[in-house]
Amino acid sequence: MLAKITKAIIPVAGWGTRRLPITKIIEKSMLPVGNRPLVDYSVQDLVKVGVTDIYMVISNVEPCQVKAFYQDNLALNQYLIDRGKENRLELAKTLPSNVKIHYIQQDPAGKYGTAVPVAMAVEEYNIDEPVLVFMGDDFIWNPGGKSAAESLLEAVQDTNDSATLGVEIPRDQVEKYGVFRMEGDKLVEVIEKPKTDAAPSNLINVSKYILSPKLLQEVVKYVSEHDFGPKDQEYLITDPIDTYLQQGGVMRVARAEGEYLDGGSVEGWCHANDVVCNSGK
């Protein structure tokens, strides 16, 4: 039996500047991989493990394509019914009826970084229980096997710990990533872009987490107590995680099964489409 967590936070705000010019008109998380937008791979992963409340942090720019995708399109539904295509209604329904998405607007001109949307969701909805946190532009592809959410939930079973997902890569590629240093299955620190011969492992951080209530409050504190300018540094979630670990908090490391696919770059997005479209799933 997996641990039971019913809430998740997915940040999808921002301009997606690495994907310009297409992100002038298509939100990065809505770029298609196969026949679905990037973010939906994470949403469906979370729904399958029992998440019923998703807190999606979106830009304050209208119209919002993410919101439109997860709403019922009544005109489309009626069109399908009128033309005898009721068998396609299920394809047009993007969420089960028991799942609710709560939207929080983030100003792209305000504080920036992976810690900010998490802090916003926690404060606005007074979240005081463990949550899953997935970014909106990447996912683990493992059809028929263990998902990213399942791996994380398995790692914290029968504990009150936090967890992070590690992806194993060839050691000669670690210089481009944040790399885990561990003791057993517990995270000690994330070392950013180490030299190959100095890397403590070949497990990299892909920003998929279970955050305990204590760690969530550490994220809120970090964002509220710092005032970085737009050219100073990002509000990185790994900073409050480091503080949490130094204070004795435990973060388990779950190993991902399947392939990590990242739509944040053109090359990664093209590869993701190649993998998904040629998988037969």
SEBAKOL-799044 format. One record per residue (C-alpha): x, y, z; residue in one letter. Coordinates in Angstrom, 1 decimal, always signed. Layout:
BEGIN
+--------+--------+--------+-----+
|      u |      v |      w | res |
+--------+--------+--------+-----+
|      X |      Y |      Z |   a |
...
+--------+--------+--------+-----+
//
This chain:
BEGIN
+--------+--------+--------+-----+
|      u |      v |      w | res |
+--------+--------+--------+-----+
|   +0.0 |   +0.0 |   +0.0 |   m |
|   +1.4 |   +3.4 |   -1.0 |   l |
|   +1.4 |   +6.4 |   +1.2 |   a |
|   -1.7 |   +8.5 |   +0.8 |   k |
|   -1.3 |  +12.1 |   -0.4 |   i |
|   -4.2 |  +13.9 |   -2.0 |   t |
|   -2.7 |  +17.3 |   -2.7 |   k |
|   -0.2 |  +18.4 |   -5.4 |   a |
|   +1.4 |  +21.7 |   -6.6 |   i |
|   +2.3 |  +22.2 |  -10.2 |   i |
|   +4.1 |  +25.5 |  -11.2 |   p |
|   +3.3 |  +26.5 |  -14.8 |   v |
|   +3.8 |  +30.2 |  -14.7 |   a |
|   +6.6 |  +32.1 |  -16.5 |   g |
|   +7.3 |  +33.2 |  -20.0 |   w |
|   +9.1 |  +30.1 |  -21.2 |   g |
|  +12.0 |  +32.2 |  -22.6 |   t |
|  +14.1 |  +29.2 |  -23.5 |   r |
|  +11.4 |  +28.2 |  -26.0 |   r |
|  +10.9 |  +31.5 |  -27.7 |   l |
|   +9.4 |  +32.4 |  -30.2 |   p |
|   +6.7 |  +29.7 |  -29.9 |   i |
|   +6.0 |  +30.6 |  -26.3 |   t |
|   +4.8 |  +34.0 |  -27.4 |   k |
|   +1.5 |  +32.3 |  -28.2 |   i |
|   +1.6 |  +28.8 |  -26.6 |   i |
|   +2.3 |  +28.4 |  -22.9 |   e |
|   +5.4 |  +26.2 |  -22.4 |   k |
|   +3.5 |  +23.6 |  -20.3 |   s |
|   +0.9 |  +23.4 |  -23.2 |   m |
|   +3.4 |  +22.4 |  -25.9 |   l |
|   +2.2 |  +19.1 |  -27.3 |   p |
|   +4.0 |  +15.8 |  -26.7 |   v |
|   +2.2 |  +13.3 |  -28.8 |   g |
|   -1.5 |  +14.2 |  -28.5 |   n |
|   -1.3 |  +15.7 |  -25.0 |   r |
|   +0.2 |  +18.9 |  -23.6 |   p |
|   +3.4 |  +18.6 |  -21.5 |   l |
|   +1.8 |  +19.3 |  -18.2 |   v |
|   -0.9 |  +16.7 |  -18.6 |   d |
|   +1.6 |  +13.8 |  -18.3 |   y |
|   +2.3 |  +15.0 |  -14.7 |   s |
|   -1.4 |  +15.7 |  -14.0 |   v |
|   -2.5 |  +12.2 |  -15.1 |   q |
|   +0.4 |  +10.6 |  -13.1 |   d |
|   -0.8 |  +12.4 |  -10.0 |   l |
|   -4.4 |  +11.6 |  -10.5 |   v |
|   -3.6 |   +7.9 |  -10.8 |   k |
|   -2.1 |   +7.8 |   -7.3 |   v |
|   -5.1 |   +9.4 |   -5.7 |   g |
|   -4.4 |  +13.1 |   -5.9 |   v |
|   -7.8 |  +15.0 |   -5.8 |   t |
|   -6.7 |  +18.6 |   -5.3 |   d |
|   -4.1 |  +20.1 |   -7.7 |   i |
|   -2.8 |  +23.6 |   -7.0 |   y |
|   -1.6 |  +25.0 |  -10.3 |   m |
|   +0.3 |  +28.2 |  -10.3 |   v |
|   -0.3 |  +30.1 |  -13.5 |   i |
|   +0.7 |  +33.4 |  -15.0 |   s |
|   -1.6 |  +36.4 |  -14.6 |   n |
|   -1.9 |  +36.7 |  -18.4 |   v |
|   -5.2 |  +36.0 |  -20.0 |   e |
|   -6.5 |  +33.9 |  -21.7 |   p |
|   -4.9 |  +31.0 |  -19.8 |   c |
|   -4.5 |  +27.9 |  -22.1 |   q |
|   -4.0 |  +25.6 |  -19.1 |   v |
|   -7.3 |  +26.6 |  -17.6 |   k |
|   -9.1 |  +26.2 |  -20.9 |   a |
|   -7.7 |  +22.7 |  -21.4 |   f |
|   -8.9 |  +21.4 |  -18.0 |   y |
|  -12.4 |  +23.0 |  -18.3 |   q |
|  -15.3 |  +21.2 |  -19.9 |   d |
|  -15.8 |  +22.5 |  -23.4 |   n |
|  -19.6 |  +22.4 |  -23.6 |   l |
|  -19.8 |  +23.5 |  -27.2 |   a |
|  -17.5 |  +20.7 |  -28.2 |   l |
|  -19.4 |  +18.2 |  -26.1 |   n |
|  -22.7 |  +19.2 |  -27.8 |   q |
|  -21.1 |  +19.0 |  -31.2 |   y |
|  -20.0 |  +15.4 |  -30.6 |   l |
|  -23.4 |  +14.4 |  -29.3 |   i |
|  -25.2 |  +16.0 |  -32.3 |   d |
|  -23.1 |  +14.1 |  -34.8 |   r |
|  -23.3 |  +10.8 |  -33.1 |   g |
|  -19.7 |  +10.8 |  -31.8 |   k |
|  -20.4 |  +10.2 |  -28.2 |   e |
|  -17.5 |   +7.7 |  -28.1 |   n |
|  -15.2 |  +10.7 |  -28.2 |   r |
|  -16.7 |  +12.5 |  -25.2 |   l |
|  -14.3 |  +10.6 |  -22.9 |   e |
|  -11.3 |  +11.9 |  -24.9 |   l |
|  -12.6 |  +15.5 |  -24.5 |   a |
|  -12.9 |  +15.1 |  -20.7 |   k |
|   -9.4 |  +15.9 |  -19.3 |   t |
|  -10.1 |  +15.3 |  -15.6 |   l |
|  -12.1 |  +12.8 |  -13.5 |   p |
|  -15.1 |  +14.4 |  -11.8 |   s |
|  -13.5 |  +13.9 |   -8.3 |   n |
|  -10.4 |  +16.0 |   -9.2 |   v |
|  -10.3 |  +19.8 |   -8.7 |   k |
|   -7.7 |  +22.2 |  -10.0 |   i |
|   -7.2 |  +25.3 |   -7.9 |   h |
|   -5.5 |  +28.2 |   -9.8 |   y |
|   -3.1 |  +30.7 |   -8.2 |   i |
|   -2.0 |  +33.6 |  -10.4 |   q |
|   +1.7 |  +34.6 |  -10.3 |   q |
|   +3.0 |  +37.8 |  -11.7 |   d |
|   +5.9 |  +37.1 |  -14.1 |   p |
|   +7.4 |  +40.4 |  -13.1 |   a |
|   +7.5 |  +39.4 |   -9.4 |   g |
|   +9.7 |  +37.0 |   -7.4 |   k |
|  +11.0 |  +34.2 |   -9.6 |   y |
|  +12.2 |  +30.7 |   -9.0 |   g |
|  +11.0 |  +27.2 |   -8.1 |   t |
|  +10.4 |  +28.1 |   -4.5 |   a |
|   +8.0 |  +30.9 |   -5.2 |   v |
|   +4.9 |  +29.1 |   -6.6 |   p |
|   +5.1 |  +26.5 |   -3.8 |   v |
|   +5.1 |  +29.2 |   -1.2 |   a |
|   +2.2 |  +30.9 |   -2.9 |   m |
|   +0.1 |  +27.8 |   -2.9 |   a |
|   +0.9 |  +26.9 |   +0.7 |   v |
|   +0.0 |  +30.4 |   +1.9 |   e |
|   -3.1 |  +30.9 |   -0.2 |   e |
|   -4.7 |  +27.6 |   +0.7 |   y |
|   -3.2 |  +27.1 |   +4.2 |   n |
|   -1.7 |  +23.7 |   +3.2 |   i |
|   -0.6 |  +21.9 |   +6.3 |   d |
|   -0.1 |  +18.3 |   +5.1 |   e |
|   +2.4 |  +16.6 |   +2.8 |   p |
|   +2.1 |  +17.5 |   -0.9 |   v |
|   +3.6 |  +16.3 |   -4.2 |   l |
|   +5.3 |  +18.9 |   -6.2 |   v |
|   +5.9 |  +18.4 |   -9.9 |   f |
|   +7.1 |  +20.9 |  -12.4 |   m |
|   +4.9 |  +21.5 |  -15.5 |   g |
|   +7.4 |  +21.0 |  -18.3 |   d |
|   +8.9 |  +17.5 |  -17.8 |   d |
|   +7.8 |  +14.0 |  -16.9 |   f |
|   +8.9 |  +10.4 |  -16.4 |   i |
|   +7.8 |   +8.2 |  -19.3 |   w |
|   +7.3 |   +4.6 |  -18.1 |   n |
|   +4.1 |   +3.3 |  -19.6 |   p |
|   +2.9 |   +0.1 |  -17.9 |   g |
|   +5.5 |   +0.5 |  -15.1 |   g |
|   +6.0 |   +2.5 |  -11.9 |   k |
|   +5.3 |   +6.2 |  -12.3 |   s |
|   +7.3 |   +9.1 |  -10.7 |   a |
|   +4.5 |   +9.7 |   -8.2 |   a |
|   +4.4 |   +6.0 |   -7.2 |   e |
|   +8.2 |   +6.0 |   -6.7 |   s |
|   +8.0 |   +9.0 |   -4.4 |   l |
|   +5.1 |   +7.7 |   -2.4 |   l |
|   +6.8 |   +4.3 |   -2.0 |   e |
|   +9.9 |   +6.1 |   -0.6 |   a |
|   +8.0 |   +7.8 |   +2.3 |   v |
|   +5.8 |   +4.8 |   +3.2 |   q |
|   +5.2 |   +4.6 |   +7.0 |   d |
|   +7.3 |   +7.8 |   +7.6 |   t |
|   +6.7 |  +11.6 |   +7.9 |   n |
|   +9.7 |  +12.3 |   +5.7 |   d |
|  +10.0 |  +14.3 |   +2.6 |   s |
|  +11.2 |  +12.8 |   -0.7 |   a |
|  +12.9 |  +13.7 |   -3.9 |   t |
|  +13.2 |  +11.9 |   -7.2 |   l |
|  +16.6 |  +11.0 |   -8.7 |   g |
|  +17.2 |  +10.1 |  -12.3 |   v |
|  +20.2 |   +8.0 |  -13.1 |   e |
|  +22.4 |   +9.3 |  -16.0 |   i |
|  +25.8 |   +8.4 |  -17.4 |   p |
|  +28.5 |   +9.7 |  -15.1 |   r |
|  +30.2 |  +11.7 |  -17.9 |   d |
|  +27.0 |  +13.9 |  -18.1 |   q |
|  +26.7 |  +15.0 |  -14.5 |   v |
|  +28.5 |  +18.3 |  -15.0 |   e |
|  +25.2 |  +19.8 |  -16.4 |   k |
|  +23.0 |  +18.9 |  -13.4 |   y |
|  +22.4 |  +19.1 |   -9.7 |   g |
|  +23.7 |  +15.8 |   -8.3 |   v |
|  +22.6 |  +14.0 |   -5.1 |   f |
|  +25.0 |  +13.2 |   -2.3 |   r |
|  +23.3 |  +10.6 |   -0.1 |   m |
|  +23.8 |   +8.4 |   +2.9 |   e |
|  +21.9 |   +5.2 |   +2.2 |   g |
|  +18.5 |   +6.4 |   +0.7 |   d |
|  +18.7 |   +9.8 |   +2.5 |   k |
|  +19.7 |  +13.0 |   +0.8 |   l |
|  +22.6 |  +14.9 |   +2.3 |   v |
|  +22.9 |  +17.7 |   -0.3 |   e |
|  +22.5 |  +18.6 |   -3.9 |   v |
|  +25.8 |  +19.5 |   -5.5 |   i |
|  +25.3 |  +21.8 |   -8.5 |   e |
|  +27.2 |  +20.8 |  -11.7 |   k |
|  +30.1 |  +18.9 |  -10.2 |   p |
|  +33.1 |  +17.8 |  -12.1 |   k |
|  +32.8 |  +14.2 |  -13.3 |   t |
|  +35.5 |  +12.9 |  -11.0 |   d |
|  +34.1 |  +14.8 |   -8.0 |   a |
|  +30.5 |  +13.9 |   -8.4 |   a |
|  +29.1 |  +11.9 |   -5.4 |   p |
|  +26.7 |   +9.9 |   -7.5 |   s |
|  +25.1 |   +9.8 |  -11.0 |   n |
|  +21.6 |  +10.6 |   -9.6 |   l |
|  +20.4 |  +14.0 |  -10.7 |   i |
|  +17.7 |  +16.2 |   -9.3 |   n |
|  +14.6 |  +16.7 |  -11.6 |   v |
|  +12.5 |  +18.7 |   -9.2 |   s |
|   +9.9 |  +16.2 |   -8.3 |   k |
|   +9.2 |  +16.0 |   -4.6 |   y |
|   +7.1 |  +15.1 |   -1.6 |   i |
|   +7.3 |  +18.0 |   +0.8 |   l |
|   +6.4 |  +17.5 |   +4.5 |   s |
|   +4.5 |  +20.3 |   +6.4 |   p |
|   +7.7 |  +21.3 |   +8.1 |   k |
|   +9.6 |  +21.7 |   +4.8 |   l |
|   +6.6 |  +23.6 |   +3.2 |   l |
|   +6.9 |  +26.1 |   +6.0 |   q |
|  +10.6 |  +26.4 |   +5.4 |   e |
|   +9.9 |  +27.2 |   +1.8 |   v |
|   +7.4 |  +29.9 |   +2.8 |   v |
|   +9.9 |  +31.4 |   +5.3 |   k |
|  +12.7 |  +31.4 |   +2.7 |   y |
|  +10.6 |  +33.3 |   +0.1 |   v |
|   +9.2 |  +35.8 |   +2.6 |   s |
|  +12.5 |  +36.6 |   +4.3 |   e |
|  +14.6 |  +37.2 |   +1.2 |   h |
|  +14.4 |  +40.0 |   -1.2 |   d |
|  +16.4 |  +39.1 |   -4.2 |   f |
|  +16.4 |  +41.5 |   -7.1 |   g |
|  +15.5 |  +40.3 |  -10.6 |   p |
|  +19.2 |  +40.1 |  -11.5 |   k |
|  +20.5 |  +38.7 |   -8.2 |   d |
|  +19.4 |  +35.1 |   -8.1 |   q |
|  +16.3 |  +32.9 |   -8.4 |   e |
|  +14.4 |  +31.7 |   -5.3 |   y |
|  +15.5 |  +28.1 |   -5.7 |   l |
|  +13.6 |  +25.4 |   -3.8 |   i |
|  +16.9 |  +23.6 |   -3.2 |   t |
|  +17.9 |  +26.4 |   -0.8 |   d |
|  +15.1 |  +25.8 |   +1.8 |   p |
|  +15.6 |  +22.0 |   +1.3 |   i |
|  +19.3 |  +22.5 |   +2.3 |   d |
|  +18.1 |  +24.4 |   +5.4 |   t |
|  +15.6 |  +21.7 |   +6.2 |   y |
|  +18.3 |  +19.0 |   +6.0 |   l |
|  +20.8 |  +21.0 |   +8.1 |   q |
|  +18.1 |  +21.2 |  +10.8 |   q |
|  +17.7 |  +17.4 |  +10.9 |   g |
|  +14.9 |  +17.0 |   +8.4 |   g |
|  +14.9 |  +13.8 |   +6.4 |   v |
|  +14.5 |  +13.6 |   +2.6 |   m |
|  +14.4 |  +10.2 |   +1.1 |   r |
|  +15.7 |   +9.7 |   -2.5 |   v |
|  +13.5 |   +7.7 |   -4.8 |   a |
|  +15.0 |   +6.3 |   -8.0 |   r |
|  +13.0 |   +7.0 |  -11.1 |   a |
|  +12.0 |   +4.1 |  -13.3 |   e |
|  +11.6 |   +4.8 |  -17.0 |   g |
|  +12.9 |   +7.7 |  -19.0 |   e |
|  +13.1 |  +11.4 |  -18.0 |   y |
|  +11.7 |  +13.6 |  -20.7 |   l |
|  +12.2 |  +17.4 |  -20.6 |   d |
|  +10.2 |  +19.8 |  -22.8 |   g |
|  +12.0 |  +22.9 |  -21.7 |   g |
|  +14.5 |  +22.9 |  -24.6 |   s |
|  +13.8 |  +22.3 |  -28.3 |   v |
|  +16.0 |  +19.3 |  -28.3 |   e |
|  +14.4 |  +17.8 |  -25.3 |   g |
|  +10.9 |  +18.4 |  -26.6 |   w |
|  +11.7 |  +16.8 |  -30.0 |   c |
|  +13.2 |  +13.8 |  -28.2 |   h |
|  +10.1 |  +13.5 |  -25.9 |   a |
|   +7.8 |  +13.5 |  -29.0 |   n |
|  +10.0 |  +10.9 |  -30.6 |   d |
|   +9.9 |   +8.6 |  -27.6 |   v |
|   +6.1 |   +9.0 |  -26.9 |   v |
|   +5.0 |   +8.8 |  -30.5 |   c |
|   +7.1 |   +5.7 |  -31.2 |   n |
|   +6.1 |   +3.9 |  -28.1 |   s |
|   +2.8 |   +2.6 |  -29.3 |   g |
|   +1.1 |   +3.8 |  -26.1 |   k |
+--------+--------+--------+-----+
//
